[in-house]
Structure formats: structure tokens, C-alpha cells
Amino acid sequence: MNEFLLCAAGFILLTVAAGLFRVLRGPGDADRMMAAQLLGTGGIAALLLIASATPVAGVADVALGLALLAAFASVAFVNSVGADDGQAREADGK
């Protein structure tokens, strides 16, 4: 069973690596941010699979920390886009 979980984690990491293309070549900032969120989710999934397959301590804690960072990154992105949008509206109104 552990081999299956490790193979599944490897497959998820391969799909995450393929998703890196969208981060680098995304047509817009929102597309890049969504791809980065997908990379974070895939990393969390792979870490949780590794945590259940191996007796290494702390892997699940790292996955939870990565989940928190991904949530903060999306909030920061939304705030920065909102601030840029507000500045653009002020510039158009003058």
C-alpha cells in the first residue's frame, strides 16, 4: 500500500511540474495566480500522501504550513489587484 501512495504522490508531482508551464507563460496575472494555487494544492496533496506512506515525522505539518501560505498568497493577490484597480479608477476620473 505504501508503494501505491508514493507512486500517487509522484504522479501528482509530475502534474504539478506540468502546471508550472502555466505559471511561467500564463496570459494574465489571474491565470498565473490560479496556476500557482494549483501548484500549492498539488504540493499539499503529495506531502499528505508521503506523510501517510512513510514514518517521517513532520511531513503533515509542512503540508499544513504550505496550505496556510497558499491561502495568504491568494488574499494578498486579491488585495493587490483591488488596490491597482482603485488607482486606475482614480486616474480615469481626473
C-alpha positions in Angstrom: 0.0 0.0 0.0 2.9 2.4 0.8 4.3 1.9 -2.7 0.9 2.9 -4.2 0.8 6.0 -2.1 4.3 7.0 -3.1 3.5 6.4 -6.8 0.4 8.5 -6.5 2.5 11.3 -4.9 5.0 11.1 -7.7 2.2 11.3 -10.3 0.8 14.4 -8.6 4.3 16.0 -8.6 4.6 15.3 -12.3 1.2 17.0 -13.0 2.3 19.9 -10.8 5.5 20.2 -12.8 3.4 20.3 -16.0 1.3 23.1 -14.4 4.4 25.1 -13.9 4.2 26.0 -17.6 1.1 28.0 -17.0 2.7 29.9 -14.2 5.6 30.9 -16.5 3.6 31.5 -19.7 0.1 32.5 -18.4 -1.7 35.0 -20.5 -2.7 37.1 -17.5 -1.9 37.7 -13.8 -5.1 35.9 -12.7 -4.2 32.8 -14.8 -0.8 32.8 -13.2 -2.2 33.1 -9.7 -4.7 30.3 -10.3 -1.9 28.1 -11.6 0.2 28.9 -8.5 -2.7 27.9 -6.3 -3.0 24.7 -8.2 0.7 24.1 -7.7 0.2 24.6 -3.9 -2.7 22.3 -3.8 -0.8 19.6 -5.6 2.2 20.0 -3.3 -0.1 19.7 -0.3 -1.7 16.5 -1.7 1.7 15.0 -2.4 3.0 15.8 1.0 0.0 14.3 2.7 0.4 11.1 0.6 4.0 11.0 1.6 3.1 11.6 5.3 0.7 8.6 5.3 3.1 6.3 3.4 6.3 7.0 5.4 7.0 7.2 9.1 8.8 10.6 8.7 7.7 13.0 11.4 6.6 16.5 10.4 5.6 16.0 6.8 2.0 16.6 7.6 2.9 19.8 9.5 4.8 21.0 6.4 1.7 20.4 4.3 -0.4 22.4 6.7 2.1 25.3 6.6 2.0 25.2 2.8 -1.8 25.4 2.9 -1.6 28.5 5.1 0.9 30.1 2.8 -1.3 29.4 -0.3 -4.3 31.0 1.4 -2.3 34.1 2.3 -0.9 34.4 -1.2 -4.4 34.4 -2.7 -5.6 37.0 -0.3 -2.5 39.2 -1.0 -3.1 38.8 -4.7 -6.8 39.9 -4.5 -5.8 42.9 -2.3 -3.1 44.0 -4.7 -5.4 43.7 -7.7 -8.1 45.6 -5.9 -5.6 48.4 -5.0 -4.4 48.6 -8.6 -8.0 48.8 -9.8 -8.8 51.6 -7.4 -5.8 53.6 -8.5 -6.8 53.1 -12.2 -10.3 54.4 -11.5 -8.9 57.5 -9.8 -6.6 58.2 -12.7 -9.5 57.8 -15.2 -11.7 60.1 -13.1 -9.3 63.0 -13.1 
